[in-house]
Amino acid sequence: MANQLGPIDVTCDAPPYHIVQACYRIGIESAEDVRWCRVGTVSGGGGGWRQLIAFPPWNAFSRPQQTGEQTCSCGQALPRLEAYTFTLITGKEISYLLGQCLRCHTVYWEDA
């Protein structure tokens, strides 16, 4: 009996690859080798991701709220997201909110 494999359906939950490649410049560890997860898919598409954004610098060291806290698949609290703007070779600028889990290195992101 011949083994026939059909097409594989691959879902990629990362921004465009050239953005992933550039993330090492902003301190994302092993960006090309870790899981990427769009925050909107983690929070069920609601606006809950907005609470993860750490624009005021003093919020970066505060503990997240314990009630209703969203967690990474490894059990760690979701990282705070920071805004980054990437300038493409064409001069176009694209902004993303990015954060990386300290335990499993999953990168969480959303369009800014």
C-alpha positions as CSV (number, residue, x, y, z in Angstrom):
1,M,0.0,0.0,0.0
2,A,1.4,3.3,-1.0
3,N,1.7,6.1,1.5
4,Q,0.3,9.3,0.2
5,L,0.5,12.5,2.1
6,G,-1.8,15.3,1.3
7,P,-1.0,19.0,1.6
8,I,0.1,20.2,5.0
9,D,-1.9,23.1,6.3
10,V,0.6,25.5,8.1
11,T,-0.6,28.4,10.1
12,C,2.0,31.0,10.9
13,D,1.2,33.3,13.8
14,A,4.2,35.6,13.2
15,P,4.7,39.0,11.5
16,P,6.5,39.0,8.1
17,Y,9.8,37.1,8.1
18,H,11.9,40.2,7.5
19,I,10.5,41.6,10.8
20,V,11.3,38.4,12.7
21,Q,14.8,38.5,11.3
22,A,15.3,42.1,12.4
23,C,14.1,41.4,16.0
24,Y,17.6,40.3,17.2
25,R,18.5,44.0,16.9
26,I,16.0,44.9,19.6
27,G,17.0,42.2,22.0
28,I,14.5,39.4,21.1
29,E,16.4,36.1,21.8
30,S,16.5,33.5,19.0
31,A,13.6,35.2,17.1
32,E,13.8,32.8,14.2
33,D,13.7,29.7,16.4
34,V,11.0,30.4,19.0
35,R,7.2,30.4,19.0
36,W,5.4,33.6,17.9
37,C,1.9,34.3,19.1
38,R,-0.3,37.2,18.2
39,V,-1.8,38.5,21.4
40,G,-5.2,38.9,19.9
41,T,-5.4,35.1,19.5
42,V,-4.4,34.6,23.1
43,S,-6.9,36.9,24.6
44,G,-9.7,35.7,22.4
45,G,-9.7,38.7,20.1
46,G,-10.9,41.1,22.8
47,G,-9.1,44.3,23.7
48,G,-7.4,42.7,26.7
49,W,-3.9,43.0,25.2
50,R,-3.9,46.7,25.7
51,Q,-3.3,46.2,29.5
52,L,0.0,44.5,28.6
53,I,1.5,47.6,27.1
54,A,4.1,49.2,29.3
55,F,4.5,52.8,27.9
56,P,5.2,54.5,31.2
57,P,8.7,53.2,32.2
58,W,7.7,52.9,35.9
59,N,5.2,50.2,35.0
60,A,7.9,47.9,33.7
61,F,8.7,46.8,37.3
62,S,5.2,46.5,38.7
63,R,3.6,43.1,39.3
64,P,0.7,42.2,37.0
65,Q,-2.7,42.0,38.6
66,Q,-3.4,38.5,40.0
67,T,-7.1,38.4,39.1
68,G,-7.8,37.4,35.5
69,E,-4.0,37.4,34.7
70,Q,-3.3,35.9,31.3
71,T,-0.5,33.4,31.2
72,C,1.9,32.0,28.6
73,S,1.6,28.3,27.7
74,C,4.6,27.7,30.0
75,G,2.6,29.2,33.0
76,Q,4.5,32.4,33.2
77,A,2.6,35.7,33.1
78,L,2.4,37.2,29.6
79,P,5.2,39.7,29.1
80,R,4.6,43.4,28.8
81,L,4.6,44.6,25.3
82,E,6.7,47.5,24.1
83,A,6.2,49.5,20.9
84,Y,8.9,49.2,18.2
85,T,9.0,50.8,14.7
86,F,10.8,49.1,11.9
87,T,12.0,51.1,8.9
88,L,12.0,49.1,5.7
89,I,14.5,49.6,2.9
90,T,11.7,51.4,1.0
91,G,11.4,53.9,3.8
92,K,8.1,52.6,4.9
93,E,7.7,52.4,8.7
94,I,5.8,49.5,10.4
95,S,5.1,49.5,14.1
96,Y,4.5,46.5,16.3
97,L,4.0,45.8,20.0
98,L,6.5,43.0,21.1
99,G,7.3,41.1,24.2
100,Q,9.2,37.9,25.0
101,C,8.4,35.4,27.7
102,L,11.4,35.2,30.1
103,R,10.9,31.4,30.7
104,C,10.1,29.8,27.3
105,H,11.1,32.8,25.0
106,T,7.7,32.8,23.1
107,V,7.4,36.2,21.4
108,Y,4.0,37.9,21.8
109,W,3.1,40.6,19.3
110,E,0.4,42.7,17.9
111,D,0.2,45.5,15.3
112,A,0.7,48.9,16.9
